[in-house]
Amino acid sequence: MSEATKTSAAEELLISVTDSVMTLTINRPQAKNAINQSVAQAIADAIDELDSRSDIRVAILTSAGGCFCSGMDLKAFVAGEKPVIPGHGFAGIVEAPPQKPIIAAIESFALAGGCEIAAACDLIVSANNARFGIPETKRGLVAAGGGLMRFPRQIPRRIAMEMALTGDLISAERAYELGFINRLVAPGEALNAALELAAVIAANGPMAVATSKRIMNESQDWSTEEMFAKQALLAEPIFDSADALEGAKAFAEKRAPVWQGR
């Protein structure tokens, strides 16, 4: 993949890499960027590529046409299609997010599976007029794309329960107050703000960033007695790395570090 934009899944997922940042753009505005099987596979493939390439440090997931994602493509579902990829889950991401950081850049709304995709990302930048929700119960369905498990960890449990049982939506301002969103921006500015945030992350040590994400995610299941020992197994190799030495030298020499990823 070059620095230029490439397409996949019949141009339903646009992929570009610039300055160590991969941008994935769901390109189905005519279907409110609902996820079908081909887009799910394309996202899964892109995530595999993201984690395999040392020149890419951060990813952004966004959509074309002024809305983020309305969830599963129900027309495709009725036709017998399921946008679930083995080992990756719904949309190719909810069961296996990338090892590297990924930022959701959201305009207009993130509903049902679209909201669950956002919850699977590490950071969220949203337009201040966006809306979020898991309205599956209104259609006799269950939010099985991770929302019922992730939301109680990301926002207060009773609020998550209310969202799941009522199916009602919340505003971007409310989601920001609850800590679900990192940054609120004017409509139309979510991608630009996500790119600015990604640039800050991409400038940091890639091994340190990936390991910090891993520790934060995995430590949710560590007991108090074992947590520091488990952290040491992951963190100590970072302190012994060439990048750690480079970071210290660059600070002392008042210059930008040149990371090697080792």
ABEGO torsion letter per residue (X at the ends): XBABBBBBGGGABBBBBBGGBBBBBBBBAAAGGBBBAAAAAAAAAAAAAAAABAABABBBBBBBGGBABAEBBAAAAAAGBBBBBBGAEBGGAAABBBABBBBBBBBGBBBEAAAAAAAABABBBBBAABBBEBAAAAAGBBBAAGAAAAAAAABBAAAAAAAAAAGBBBBAAAAAAAGABABBBBBGAAAAAAAAAAAAAAABBAAAAAAAAAAAAAAAABBAAAAAAAAAAAAAAAAABAAAAAAAAAAAAGBBBBBAGX
